[in-house]
Amino acid sequence: MTLDERYTALRETIREYGSCVIAYSGGVDSVFLARVAHEVLGDRALAVIADSPSLPRRELEDAVAIASDHGIPLRIVRTTEFDDPAYLANPSNRCYFCKHALFTGLTPIARAEGFAVIVYGENASDVGDHRPGAAAAAEFAVRAPLKDCGLTKDDIRRLSARLGLPTADKPQLACLSSRIPTGEAVTPDKLRQIEAAENQLRDLGFREVRVRHHELRSGALARIEVGSEELPRLLEPATATRVADHLRSLGYAQVTVDLLGYRRGSTNGVAPTPIAFRTAPAPAAP
C-alpha cells in the first residue's frame, strides 16, 4: 500500500472503533495518533497522559500545550509504577510494569465513560524490537492501530509534517528510567538528577541527549551521550567545562562523554533475568 492508503486505513480503523482512549505521551507516535483520532471521532477520542517521576516536567508541559493547540481533549492521571517493587528493581522487562500500571489506570476511565477501546502508539517499525510493554498491552487488549495499518516511524513523521504537528522532527525520547542501567534500582532522586542534567544540555542547544546514570563505589557517574554530529561542540573546552561543573553541582562525582554518541539501549548491557509478569489477571478491556 502507498502512504496515503495506509493513512486512509488508519482513519477507517479508528472510525470503526466508534470511540477510544489514547495512551498519550507527547511523543511523535502518540501525538499523531491523538490528532487523527480527534479528527475522526471528535470528543469521542480522549487522550490521557500518565504523570510520574519518570516523565520530564518539560515533556509534560509540551504534551499539554500540543493537545491544547490542536483541540485534543486531554486528561492527566497519576500512575503507580513507583509503588511497585518490580518496577523499581529495574529488570530487563521494566517497561512491562510501567505499561501495566498505565493500562490499569486507563481501563476504569474507558469503562466509566463508555469508550470502546484503548489505543497506544506502537507502530510497524517497533515489530521485532525489545518491547516488554507490548505484553501488558496484549493483557489489556489495547489496540495498536499504527502498527496494524503498517505505518512506520518514518511514515508517521511524514504524515505529522503534513498535519503541521510540531513533533514531526522531534527526537525520540524514552522515559527517564531508561537512563539507569538494567538491574540498578530506579529512584525518584536519581531521575530528578538526570532530568536536571539533560535540561542543561538541551538549554545549550543539543538535540539528541541522554545522561546515563551509573552508581559506582566512588559515587554517581554521568555518561553523556549526544548525537554524533554534536560531539565536537560538546568536547570544546569551554562547553565541556561548563557542563562538567554543572553536573558536579547536581551531585555527580564523575562526568564522562561517550565517544560513540547517542544510541538506543546503551544502558542495557547484559541484562539480568526479567522479573515474572503479573500472575493475577488484568482487568478486562472495556
C-alpha positions as CSV (number, residue, x, y, z in Angstrom):
1,M,0.0,0.0,0.0
2,T,1.1,3.6,-0.6
3,L,1.5,6.0,2.3
4,D,-1.9,7.6,1.5
5,E,-3.6,4.2,1.5
6,R,-2.1,3.3,4.9
7,Y,-3.2,6.7,6.2
8,T,-6.7,6.1,4.9
9,A,-6.7,2.6,6.5
10,L,-5.8,4.2,9.8
11,R,-8.6,6.6,9.7
12,E,-11.1,3.9,8.8
13,T,-9.8,1.7,11.6
14,I,-10.3,4.4,14.1
15,R,-13.7,5.3,12.7
16,E,-14.7,1.6,13.3
17,Y,-13.8,1.9,17.0
18,G,-16.5,4.4,17.5
19,S,-14.7,5.9,20.5
20,C,-11.3,5.4,22.1
21,V,-8.9,6.4,24.9
22,I,-5.4,7.2,23.6
23,A,-2.4,6.5,25.8
24,Y,-0.7,9.8,25.1
25,S,2.9,10.8,25.9
26,G,3.6,13.9,23.8
27,G,6.0,11.9,21.5
28,V,5.9,11.5,17.8
29,D,3.6,8.5,17.6
30,S,1.0,9.3,20.3
31,V,0.6,13.0,19.2
32,F,-0.1,11.8,15.6
33,L,-2.5,9.1,16.8
34,A,-4.3,11.5,19.1
35,R,-4.6,14.1,16.4
36,V,-6.0,11.7,13.8
37,A,-8.4,10.1,16.4
38,H,-9.7,13.6,17.3
39,E,-10.2,14.4,13.7
40,V,-12.2,11.2,13.1
41,L,-14.1,10.8,16.4
42,G,-14.2,14.3,17.9
43,D,-14.9,14.3,21.6
44,R,-15.3,10.5,21.5
45,A,-11.5,10.4,21.5
46,L,-9.8,11.2,24.8
47,A,-6.0,11.5,25.2
48,V,-4.7,10.5,28.6
49,I,-1.2,11.2,29.7
50,A,0.4,9.3,32.6
51,D,2.3,11.6,35.1
52,S,5.0,10.0,37.2
53,P,8.7,10.8,38.2
54,S,9.9,9.2,35.0
55,L,8.3,11.9,32.8
56,P,10.3,15.1,32.5
57,R,8.4,18.2,33.5
58,R,9.2,19.9,30.2
59,E,7.8,16.9,28.3
60,L,4.6,17.1,30.3
61,E,4.2,20.8,29.7
62,D,4.9,20.4,26.0
63,A,2.5,17.5,25.7
64,V,-0.3,19.5,27.3
65,A,0.4,22.5,25.1
66,I,0.3,20.4,21.9
67,A,-3.0,18.9,22.9
68,S,-4.4,22.4,23.7
69,D,-3.1,23.9,20.4
70,H,-4.8,21.1,18.4
71,G,-8.0,21.0,20.3
72,I,-7.4,17.4,21.6
73,P,-9.3,16.6,24.8
74,L,-6.7,15.6,27.3
75,R,-6.6,14.3,30.9
76,I,-3.7,13.8,33.2
77,V,-3.6,10.8,35.5
78,R,-1.1,9.8,38.2
79,T,0.2,6.3,37.7
80,T,1.5,4.0,40.4
81,E,4.6,2.2,38.9
82,F,6.8,3.8,41.6
83,D,4.8,1.9,44.2
84,D,5.7,-1.4,42.5
85,P,8.9,-3.1,43.8
86,A,9.2,-5.0,40.5
87,Y,9.4,-1.7,38.5
88,L,11.9,-0.1,41.0
89,A,14.2,-3.1,40.7
90,N,14.7,-2.2,37.0
91,P,14.7,-5.6,35.4
92,S,15.2,-6.0,31.7
93,N,11.4,-6.0,31.3
94,R,10.8,-2.9,33.4
95,C,8.6,-1.4,30.7
96,Y,6.1,-4.2,31.2
97,F,5.4,-3.0,34.7
98,C,5.2,0.6,33.6
99,K,2.7,-0.2,30.9
100,H,0.8,-2.4,33.2
101,A,0.4,0.5,35.6
102,L,-0.6,2.8,32.7
103,F,-3.3,0.5,31.4
104,T,-4.6,-0.3,34.9
105,G,-5.2,3.5,35.2
106,L,-6.8,3.9,31.7
107,T,-9.2,0.9,31.9
108,P,-11.5,2.4,34.6
109,I,-11.7,5.7,32.6
110,A,-12.7,3.8,29.5
111,R,-15.3,1.7,31.3
112,A,-16.9,4.5,33.3
113,E,-17.1,6.9,30.3
114,G,-18.1,4.4,27.7
115,F,-15.1,4.4,25.5
116,A,-15.0,1.3,23.3
117,V,-11.2,0.7,23.2
118,I,-7.8,1.8,24.5
119,V,-5.2,2.5,21.9
120,Y,-1.4,3.3,22.0
121,G,1.3,4.3,19.7
122,E,3.2,1.1,18.8
123,N,4.0,1.3,15.1
124,A,5.2,-1.0,12.4
125,S,8.9,-0.1,13.0
126,D,8.6,-1.5,16.5
127,V,7.9,-5.0,15.3
128,G,10.8,-7.3,16.4
129,D,12.2,-4.7,18.8
130,H,12.6,-5.5,22.5
131,R,9.3,-4.1,23.8
132,P,8.1,-5.7,27.1
133,G,5.3,-3.1,27.3
134,A,3.6,-4.9,24.4
135,A,2.9,-7.9,26.7
136,A,1.0,-5.6,29.0
137,A,-0.9,-4.1,26.1
138,A,-1.9,-7.6,25.0
139,E,-3.2,-8.5,28.5
140,F,-5.5,-5.4,28.5
141,A,-6.5,-5.9,24.8
142,V,-5.1,-2.5,24.0
143,R,-5.1,-1.8,20.2
144,A,-2.1,-0.6,18.2
145,P,-3.7,0.9,15.0
146,L,-0.5,2.4,13.7
147,K,1.1,-1.0,13.7
148,D,-2.0,-2.7,12.4
149,C,-2.2,-0.4,9.4
150,G,1.5,-0.8,8.6
151,L,2.6,2.8,9.5
152,T,6.3,3.0,10.2
153,K,8.1,5.7,12.2
154,D,9.2,7.4,9.0
155,D,5.6,7.3,7.7
156,I,4.3,8.9,10.9
157,R,6.9,11.7,10.7
158,R,6.0,12.5,7.1
159,L,2.2,12.5,7.9
160,S,2.8,14.6,11.0
161,A,4.6,17.2,8.9
162,R,1.6,17.3,6.6
163,L,-0.7,17.9,9.6
164,G,1.6,20.6,10.9
165,L,2.4,18.8,14.1
166,P,5.5,20.1,15.9
167,T,6.6,16.6,16.7
168,A,7.2,15.7,13.1
169,D,11.0,16.0,13.6
170,K,11.1,15.5,17.4
171,P,13.9,13.3,18.6
172,Q,12.9,10.0,20.2
173,L,12.7,10.3,24.0
174,A,12.3,7.3,26.2
175,C,11.3,7.8,29.9
176,L,14.0,8.9,32.4
177,S,14.2,5.5,34.0
178,S,15.8,4.2,30.8
179,R,18.9,6.2,31.7
180,I,19.7,3.8,34.6
181,P,21.4,0.5,33.7
182,T,19.3,-2.6,33.9
183,G,19.5,-4.1,37.4
184,E,20.3,-0.8,39.2
185,A,17.4,0.5,41.3
186,V,15.2,3.3,39.9
187,T,14.5,6.1,42.4
188,P,12.9,9.5,42.1
189,D,16.0,11.2,43.3
190,K,18.1,9.7,40.5
191,L,15.5,10.7,38.0
192,R,15.5,14.3,39.2
193,Q,19.3,14.4,38.9
194,I,19.2,13.0,35.4
195,E,16.4,15.4,34.3
196,A,18.3,18.5,35.6
197,A,21.5,17.3,33.8
198,E,19.7,16.8,30.5
199,N,17.9,20.1,30.8
200,Q,21.2,21.9,30.9
201,L,22.4,20.2,27.7
202,R,19.2,20.9,25.9
203,D,19.4,24.6,27.0
204,L,22.8,24.6,25.4
205,G,21.2,23.6,22.1
206,F,21.9,19.8,22.0
207,R,19.1,17.8,20.4
208,E,19.9,14.2,20.9
209,V,20.7,14.0,24.6
210,R,21.0,11.2,27.2
211,V,22.7,11.4,30.5
212,R,23.2,7.8,31.6
213,H,23.4,7.4,35.4
214,H,25.8,4.8,36.8
215,E,26.3,4.1,40.5
216,L,30.0,3.4,41.4
217,R,31.7,2.9,44.8
218,S,33.2,6.4,44.4
219,G,29.7,8.0,43.7
220,A,27.4,8.5,40.8
221,L,28.9,8.8,37.3
222,A,27.2,10.7,34.5
223,R,27.9,9.3,31.0
224,I,26.7,11.8,28.4
225,E,25.5,10.8,25.0
226,V,24.7,13.3,22.3
227,G,24.2,12.9,18.6
228,S,27.5,12.0,16.8
229,E,27.4,15.3,14.8
230,E,27.1,17.2,18.1
231,L,30.1,15.6,19.8
232,P,32.7,18.1,18.6
233,R,30.8,21.0,20.1
234,L,30.3,19.2,23.4
235,L,34.1,18.5,23.5
236,E,35.0,22.1,23.1
237,P,36.9,23.0,26.3
238,A,34.6,25.8,27.4
239,T,31.5,23.8,26.8
240,A,32.9,20.6,28.4
241,T,34.0,22.6,31.5
242,R,30.6,24.3,31.8
243,V,28.7,21.0,31.5
244,A,31.0,19.1,33.9
245,D,30.8,21.9,36.6
246,H,27.0,21.9,36.4
247,L,26.7,18.1,36.6
248,R,29.1,18.0,39.6
249,S,26.9,20.6,41.3
250,L,24.0,18.2,40.8
251,G,25.9,15.5,42.8
252,Y,27.7,13.6,40.1
253,A,31.2,12.6,41.3
254,Q,32.4,11.9,37.8
255,V,31.3,13.2,34.4
256,T,32.2,11.4,31.1
257,V,31.3,11.7,27.5
258,D,30.5,8.6,25.4
259,L,32.6,8.9,22.2
260,L,30.2,6.6,20.3
261,G,27.5,9.2,20.7
262,Y,23.8,8.6,21.4
263,R,22.4,5.1,20.7
264,R,19.3,3.3,22.0
265,G,19.6,0.8,24.8
266,S,23.2,1.6,25.7
267,T,22.5,1.0,29.4
268,N,21.1,-2.4,28.9
269,G,24.3,-4.4,28.6
270,V,24.0,-8.0,29.8
271,A,20.5,-7.9,31.2
272,P,19.6,-9.9,34.4
273,T,16.7,-12.3,34.3
274,P,13.4,-10.5,33.9
275,I,11.0,-10.4,36.8
276,A,8.0,-12.6,36.2
277,F,4.9,-10.9,34.7
278,R,1.9,-10.3,36.8
279,T,0.1,-13.6,37.6
280,A,-3.2,-12.0,38.5
281,P,-5.4,-11.4,35.5
282,A,-5.5,-7.9,34.3
283,P,-8.9,-6.1,34.1
284,A,-10.9,-6.9,31.0
285,A,-10.8,-4.3,28.3
286,P,-13.9,-2.2,28.0
